[in-house]
Amino acid sequence: MAILTDPFSLFVIFAGTLGGVMIGALPGLSSTMAVALLLPFTVSMDVIPAIAMLSALYCAGTYGGAITAILINSPGTPAACATSFDGYPMAEQGQAGRALGMAVWSSFVGGTFSVFALLLAAPALARLAYNFGAPEYFALALFGMSMLAAISGESAVKNLIGGAFGLLIATVGVDFTTGVERFTFGFPELLDGIDFIPVMIGIFGISELLTQANVLDRVYRRLAAEAVKLPSLEDFRKVWKTMIRSSFIGTFIGVLPAEGGTVASMIGYNEAKRWSKEPEKFGHGAIEGVAGPETANNAATGGAMVPTLALGIPGSATTAVIMGALMVHGLRPGPHLFIEQPHFLYAIFTAMMVANFLFLGIGIVGAKLFARITLIPNTFLWPAVFVLAMVGAYSLEQNVVDIYVMLAFGLIGYVGRRHGFSPAPIIMGLVLGELMENTLKQSLIIFDHNWLRFFERPIVDVFFVLTIIGLFSPLLFKMFQSRK
């Protein structure tokens, strides 16, 4: 409970929550991009306030996207896309306040449920994984990479290509087993490898800036925003089953490596429609169509933190950035973290819980105000983002090469997006690359370079089977859909 009595910790959690709602409400800005931009400025902070602030921003940013999804039919975040299906029709019918009230309450229920799930599941999973050796960690990382086939994007093949490119970037620098320089091209600044921060800022921030430059003249149709109305007893009677169902769905989807709020919200919406007594109203202003996706995408936040903290496998693109922040602060997520620094993990639980209560209050009081944030001209907004990106990339090591790396990956991310490549798999490959390479080499040394001995370990065999299922799951899903 120490975090609740520390004024500075409470301040940074409040700042992260407020900033998350604001950024989530701005179309084009996502919580992933915000965490990546904010990360360099938390390096000088103690690790607990720093990660607490990023976690709060993650939770609040997921909710913030619902505000503009309902009012201007332009989701502030991809995870709020399904919310606009019924939220915007409700606003057109003069029920914007009711839709906003249901969105903030559903987000609170889903987020709180997932934090309790994190509190119970992560330590248990860490205890199970505490006896993992190098072969098990390699198989686990390989399974995490295989889940890229099912991550949201245009195609499984492009996601796997992006993940492979991230793995390639992770090999830059001196090989820790042989001492050989790899892909440094004579630059001494690359001997230690390419830092997470410039890559993340470039691939999320700069690439989005270049993308938004194509739509500077977009005009949104704005509906009048009324005061937020808390759901009535009749509304709760309609949606309580949907909230419970979506809480479990969102948490489960969040736990799966490489999934996240976007997938959870879509499944939450589909299941709300499937189980509804009035499915014909969906798409025309059904209150369950707001509760389902909003509960699910916020439940995915806590779920995504479970594999991130317990196993060191990011559950989403944002938790991949948070995992990078942990590494920058000298911590390696995984089972040992629960044994060596349990107070740090409970601080994260507390920060996420406080953030959920804060955005509940902020959403009720200030949703109408935050909707006006969209009036900020893009000609002012995106230059400010560019300045923050430059300062953030340079501030970590005071190294000009990091700025060039950021700009290069911004261009790579922009070109990739235009051709259907999602930036998330590249980041996942970069984050998991070092773990995969090091544990593979350690395993081969242990096995005297006899790779067949991998199959002598039951846990490794299980992860190998799950990897094969993950790689072929998109194909199997398409076959199932076509047969259905």
Residue pairs with C-beta under 8 A, 6 or more apart in sequence:
1 350
2 343
2 347
3 9
3 10
3 13
3 48
3 52
3 347
3 350
3 351
3 354
4 10
4 350
4 354
8 49
9 48
9 49
9 52
9 347
9 351
10 354
12 45
12 49
12 50
12 52
12 53
12 56
13 52
13 53
13 56
13 351
13 354
13 355
13 358
14 56
14 358
15 53
16 52
16 53
16 54
16 55
16 56
16 57
16 60
16 355
17 56
17 57
17 59
17 60
17 355
17 358
17 359
17 362
18 60
18 358
18 362
19 34
19 38
19 57
19 60
20 31
20 34
20 56
20 57
20 58
20 59
20 60
20 61
20 62
20 63
20 64
20 355
20 359
21 60
21 61
21 63
21 64
21 67
21 359
21 362
21 363
21 366
21 370
22 64
22 370
22 373
23 29
23 30
23 31
23 33
23 34
23 57
23 61
23 64
23 76
24 30
24 31
24 60
24 61
24 62
24 63
24 64
24 65
24 66
24 67
24 76
24 77
24 80
25 64
25 65
25 67
25 68
25 76
25 370
25 371
25 373
25 374
26 68
26 76
26 373
26 374
26 376
26 381
27 68
27 72
27 74
27 75
27 76
27 220
27 374
28 208
28 211
28 212
29 76
29 208
29 385
30 61
30 65
30 76
30 77
30 78
30 204
30 208
31 57
31 58
31 60
31 61
31 62
31 64
31 77
31 318
32 204
32 316
32 317
32 318
32 321
32 424
33 204
33 205
33 208
34 57
34 61
35 54
35 57
35 58
35 61
35 318
35 321
35 322
35 325
36 197
36 200
36 201
36 204
36 205
36 321
37 201
37 205
37 385
37 388
37 389
37 392
38 53
38 54
38 57
38 392
39 54
39 197
39 200
39 201
39 321
39 324
39 325
39 328
39 392
40 197
40 201
40 391
40 392
40 393
40 395
40 396
41 392
41 395
42 49
42 50
42 51
42 53
42 54
42 325
43 50
43 328
43 329
43 395
43 396
45 53
47 326
47 329
47 330
47 331
47 344
48 344
48 347
50 325
50 329
51 322
51 325
51 326
51 329
51 344
51 347
51 348
51 351
52 347
52 348
52 350
52 351
53 351
54 321
54 322
54 325
55 305
55 322
55 348
55 351
55 352
55 355
56 351
56 352
56 354
56 355
56 358
58 301
58 318
58 319
58 322
59 111
59 298
59 301
59 352
59 355
59 356
59 359
60 355
60 358
60 359
60 362
61 77
61 318
62 77
62 79
62 80
62 107
62 111
62 261
62 297
62 298
62 300
62 301
63 103
63 104
63 107
63 111
63 294
63 298
63 359
63 363
64 76
64 77
64 359
64 370
65 75
65 76
65 77
65 78
65 79
65 80
65 83
66 75
66 76
66 80
66 83
66 87
66 100
66 103
66 104
66 107
66 290
66 294
67 76
67 100
67 103
67 363
67 367
67 370
67 371
68 74
68 75
68 76
68 80
68 371
68 374
69 75
69 76
69 80
69 81
69 83
69 84
69 87
69 88
70 83
70 84
70 87
70 88
70 90
70 91
70 96
70 99
70 100
70 103
70 290
71 88
71 91
71 96
71 100
71 222
71 223
71 225
71 371
72 88
72 220
72 221
72 222
72 223
72 371
72 374
73 84
73 88
73 220
73 221
74 84
74 220
74 374
75 81
75 83
75 84
77 261
78 152
78 261
78 262
79 260
79 261
79 262
79 264
79 265
79 297
79 300
80 265
80 293
80 294
80 297
81 262
81 265
81 266
82 265
82 266
82 268
82 269
82 289
82 292
82 293
82 297
83 103
83 265
83 290
83 293
83 294
83 297
85 269
85 282
85 283
85 289
85 293
86 99
86 282
86 283
86 284
86 285
86 286
86 287
86 288
86 289
86 290
87 99
87 103
87 289
87 290
89 283
89 284
89 285
90 96
90 98
90 99
90 285
90 287
90 290
91 99
91 223
92 223
92 285
93 285
94 226
95 285
96 223
96 224
96 225
96 226
97 225
97 226
97 227
97 228
97 229
98 229
98 231
98 235
98 287
99 287
99 290
100 225
100 228
100 229
100 363
100 367
101 228
101 229
101 230
101 231
101 364
102 231
102 235
102 239
102 287
102 290
102 291
102 294
103 290
103 294
103 363
104 228
104 359
104 360
104 363
104 364
104 367
105 230
105 231
105 360
106 239
106 243
106 246
106 290
106 291
106 292
106 294
106 295
106 298
107 294
107 295
107 297
107 298
107 356
107 359
107 360
107 363
108 298
108 356
108 357
108 359
108 360
109 243
109 247
109 295
110 243
110 246
110 247
110 250
110 294
110 295
110 296
110 297
110 298
110 299
110 300
111 298
111 299
111 301
111 302
111 352
111 355
111 356
111 359
112 353
112 356
113 247
113 251
113 299
113 302
114 247
114 250
114 251
114 254
114 298
114 299
114 300
114 301
114 302
114 303
115 302
115 349
115 352
115 353
115 356
116 302
117 251
117 299
117 302
117 303
117 306
118 302
118 303
118 305
118 306
118 309
118 349
118 352
119 349
121 255
121 306
121 310
122 305
122 306
122 309
122 310
122 338
122 345
123 310
123 338
123 345
125 306
125 307
125 310
125 311
126 309
126 310
126 311
126 334
126 335
126 337
126 338
126 339
127 335
127 338
129 136
129 140
129 310
129 311
129 334
129 335
130 335
130 336
130 338
130 339
132 140
132 335
132 459
133 443
133 446
134 438
134 439
134 442
134 443
134 446
135 439
135 443
135 446
135 447
135 454
135 457
135 460
136 457
136 459
136 460
136 463
137 312
137 435
137 439
138 435
138 436
138 439
138 440
138 443
138 460
139 454
139 459
139 460
139 463
139 464
139 467
140 311
140 313
140 463
141 313
141 432
141 435
141 436
141 439
142 436
142 463
142 464
142 467
143 257
143 313
143 463
143 466
143 467
143 470
144 257
144 258
144 307
144 313
144 314
144 428
144 432
145 163
145 167
145 428
145 429
145 432
145 436
145 467
146 466
146 467
146 468
146 470
146 471
147 256
147 257
147 258
147 259
147 470
148 156
148 159
148 160
148 162
148 163
148 258
148 425
148 428
148 429
149 156
149 159
149 160
149 470
149 471
149 472
149 473
149 474
150 156
150 256
150 258
150 259
150 470
150 473
150 474
151 159
151 258
151 259
151 260
151 263
151 422
151 424
151 425
151 428
152 260
152 262
152 263
152 422
152 424
153 159
153 420
153 421
153 422
153 424
153 425
154 420
154 421
154 422
155 420
156 471
156 474
156 475
158 419
158 420
158 421
158 422
159 421
159 422
159 425
160 425
160 471
161 421
161 425
162 416
162 421
162 422
162 423
162 424
162 425
162 426
162 429
163 425
163 426
163 428
163 429
164 429
165 426
165 429
166 425
166 426
166 427
166 428
166 429
166 430
166 431
166 432
166 433
167 429
167 430
167 432
167 433
167 436
167 437
168 429
168 433
169 194
169 199
169 426
169 429
169 430
169 433
170 193
170 429
170 430
170 432
170 433
170 434
170 437
171 182
171 183
171 433
171 437
172 182
172 183
172 184
172 190
172 193
172 194
173 181
173 182
173 183
173 184
173 190
173 191
173 192
173 193
173 194
174 180
174 181
174 182
174 191
174 192
175 181
175 182
176 438
177 441
181 191
183 190
184 190
184 191
187 401
189 399
189 401
190 401
193 434
194 405
194 430
195 396
195 397
195 402
195 405
196 321
196 324
196 327
196 328
196 430
196 431
197 324
197 328
197 392
197 393
197 396
197 402
198 393
198 396
198 402
198 403
198 405
198 406
198 409
199 405
199 406
199 409
199 426
199 427
199 430
200 321
200 324
200 427
201 389
201 392
201 393
201 406
201 410
202 389
202 393
202 405
202 406
202 407
202 408
202 409
202 410
202 412
202 413
203 409
203 410
203 412
203 413
203 423
203 426
203 427
204 317
204 321
204 413
204 423
204 427
205 385
205 388
205 389
205 410
206 386
206 389
206 406
206 407
206 409
206 410
206 411
206 413
206 414
207 409
207 410
207 411
207 412
207 413
207 414
207 416
207 417
207 423
209 382
209 385
209 386
209 389
209 410
210 410
210 411
210 414
211 414
211 417
212 378
212 382
213 382
216 378
216 379
220 374
222 374
225 367
225 368
225 371
225 372
226 368
227 368
228 363
228 364
228 365
228 367
228 368
230 364
231 239
231 287
235 287
238 287
238 288
239 287
239 288
239 291
239 292
241 275
242 272
242 275
242 276
242 288
242 291
242 292
242 295
243 291
243 295
245 268
245 271
245 272
245 275
245 292
246 268
246 271
246 272
246 291
246 292
246 293
246 295
246 296
246 299
247 295
247 296
247 299
248 299
249 264
249 267
249 268
249 271
249 296
249 299
250 261
250 264
250 265
250 268
250 295
250 296
250 297
250 298
250 299
250 300
250 303
251 299
251 300
251 302
251 303
252 303
253 259
253 260
253 263
253 264
253 267
253 296
253 300
253 303
254 260
254 261
254 264
254 299
254 300
254 301
254 302
254 303
254 304
254 305
254 306
254 315
254 316
255 303
255 304
255 306
255 307
255 315
256 307
256 315
257 307
257 313
257 314
257 315
257 428
258 314
258 315
258 316
258 424
258 425
258 428
259 300
259 304
259 315
259 316
260 300
260 304
260 315
260 316
260 317
260 318
260 424
261 296
261 297
261 298
261 300
261 301
261 304
261 316
262 297
263 300
264 296
264 297
264 299
264 300
264 303
265 293
265 294
265 296
265 297
265 300
266 293
267 296
268 292
268 293
268 295
268 296
268 297
269 289
269 292
269 293
269 296
271 292
272 282
272 288
272 289
272 291
272 292
272 293
273 279
273 282
273 288
273 289
273 292
276 282
276 286
276 288
278 286
281 289
282 288
282 289
283 289
298 356
300 315
300 316
301 352
302 352
303 315
304 314
304 315
304 316
304 318
304 319
305 315
305 319
305 322
305 348
305 352
306 315
307 313
307 314
307 315
308 314
308 315
308 319
308 320
308 322
308 323
308 333
309 333
309 337
309 338
309 345
309 348
310 333
310 334
310 335
310 338
311 333
311 334
311 335
312 323
312 332
312 333
312 334
312 435
313 432
314 320
314 323
314 428
314 431
314 432
316 424
317 423
317 424
317 427
317 428
320 424
320 427
320 428
320 431
321 427
323 333
323 431
324 431
326 332
326 333
328 396
331 337
331 341
331 344
337 344
337 345
338 345
389 406
389 410
390 403
390 406
393 402
393 403
393 405
393 406
394 400
394 402
394 403
396 402
412 426
413 423
413 426
416 422
416 423
416 426
417 423
443 454
444 451
447 453
447 454
454 460
454 464
455 461
455 464
